[in-house]
């Protein structure tokens, strides 16, 4: 399977996440909901790593890789905590589009930090994504 399959699977799962999380944070504090969610994810992912025999790569993992993954984990944690709090305070139909402003932000950061090309067509798509997200606020 190629990258597009996994990207679409990610989008479907993210959509389900918004709805399931909205119901899940209804009766408990958002930080507790985030902690519980994380607790469920950790054993599932480690089981997958072990089943696929990928744990061997731990031996050759560099300090730079660990540093960037730790920073990524910190960003993910902040994102999840803020997302669950936003879901407690507003409808999922308002929170999810604003959360998806991560798409144009990622494209901009990829161009600036990673030097990925930003074509006029891609720039137009970014503008439309931001406009679409902002339209959901009204």
LOKEBA-516592 format. One record per residue (C-alpha): x, y, z. Coordinates in Angstrom, 3 decimals, padded with zeros to 6 digits. Layout:
<rs>
         X         Y         Z
         X         Y         Z
...
</rs>
This chain:
<rs>
         X         Y         Z
   000.000   000.000   000.000
   001.251   003.468  -000.824
   001.376   006.731   001.112
  -002.025   007.875  -000.161
  -003.802   004.905   001.418
  -002.226   005.664   004.790
  -002.915   009.393   004.468
  -006.606   008.709   003.738
  -006.778   006.194   006.595
  -005.296   008.870   008.854
  -007.948   011.371   007.740
  -010.792   008.918   008.388
  -009.362   008.003   011.785
  -008.908   011.691   012.669
  -012.535   012.363   011.776
  -013.639   009.489   014.007
  -011.322   010.785   016.731
  -013.082   014.147   016.817
  -016.509   012.597   017.300
  -015.396   009.910   019.756
  -013.336   012.403   021.771
  -016.234   014.873   021.939
  -018.387   012.191   023.563
  -015.468   010.978   025.708
  -014.678   014.351   027.278
  -018.297   015.058   028.129
  -018.187   013.901   031.752
  -014.505   014.118   032.789
  -011.775   016.779   032.779
  -010.103   017.167   029.395
  -006.608   016.541   030.807
  -007.758   013.225   032.300
  -009.343   012.302   028.977
  -006.039   013.018   027.225
  -004.107   010.940   029.771
  -006.502   008.024   029.351
  -006.340   008.260   025.561
  -002.552   008.216   025.685
  -002.579   005.246   028.069
  -004.653   003.265   025.582
  -002.369   004.128   022.655
   000.984   003.174   024.213
   000.440  -000.602   024.604
  -001.230  -000.851   021.194
   001.706   000.777   019.420
   004.315  -001.236   021.353
   002.439  -004.452   020.511
   002.531  -003.469   016.834
   006.280  -002.747   016.991
   006.957  -006.114   018.641
   004.678  -008.079   016.290
   006.365  -006.541   013.248
   009.843  -007.167   014.680
   010.811  -003.504   014.559
   012.229  -003.189   018.086
   015.700  -004.113   016.751
   016.108  -000.531   015.490
   016.308   000.739   019.074
   019.964  -000.376   019.152
   020.932   002.011   016.355
   018.662   004.939   017.173
   020.730   008.123   017.394
   020.518   010.842   020.024
   019.371   013.258   017.315
   016.494   010.953   016.380
   015.475   010.599   020.030
   015.682   014.369   020.544
   013.446   015.141   017.581
   010.980   012.414   018.539
   010.871   013.801   022.093
   010.187   017.289   020.743
   007.522   015.836   018.457
   005.977   014.065   021.461
   005.900   017.342   023.384
   004.160   019.059   020.454
   001.708   016.153   020.190
   000.952   016.368   023.903
   000.279   020.090   023.711
  -001.897   019.528   020.642
  -003.931   016.770   022.295
  -004.402   018.684   025.549
  -005.557   021.792   023.695
  -007.770   019.773   021.326
  -009.589   017.962   024.128
  -010.097   021.221   026.033
  -011.458   022.876   022.893
  -013.838   019.929   022.383
  -015.143   020.434   025.911
  -015.831   024.091   025.193
  -017.211   024.015   021.634
  -018.941   021.776   019.090
  -016.740   019.294   017.226
  -017.911   020.864   013.968
  -016.214   024.108   015.029
  -013.122   022.661   016.702
  -012.094   020.174   014.000
  -011.797   022.674   011.109
  -009.732   025.062   013.228
  -007.561   022.161   014.389
  -007.021   021.320   010.723
  -005.311   024.676   010.243
  -002.362   022.438   011.055
  -002.457   021.499   007.354
  -001.521   024.910   005.937
   000.834   025.501   008.876
   002.590   022.205   008.121
   002.934   023.111   004.450
   004.382   026.521   005.344
   006.809   025.032   007.884
   007.832   022.301   005.432
   008.718   025.004   002.907
   010.589   027.158   005.450
   012.322   024.515   007.576
   012.678   021.557   005.216
   013.002   023.479   001.960
   010.081   021.650   000.354
   008.807   023.387  -002.782
   005.740   025.637  -002.551
   004.166   025.892  -005.993
   001.509   028.477  -006.885
  -001.048   025.650  -006.990
  -000.069   024.490  -003.488
  -000.089   028.082  -002.176
  -003.602   028.524  -003.590
  -004.680   025.334  -001.810
  -003.253   026.665   001.472
  -005.207   029.913   001.080
  -008.390   027.938   000.404
  -007.802   025.709   003.457
  -007.424   028.749   005.704
  -010.500   030.406   004.168
  -012.505   027.195   004.632
  -011.499   026.890   008.271
  -012.327   030.537   008.945
  -015.733   030.171   007.275
  -016.680   027.554   009.877
  -016.419   030.172   012.619
  -019.397   032.167   011.353
</rs>
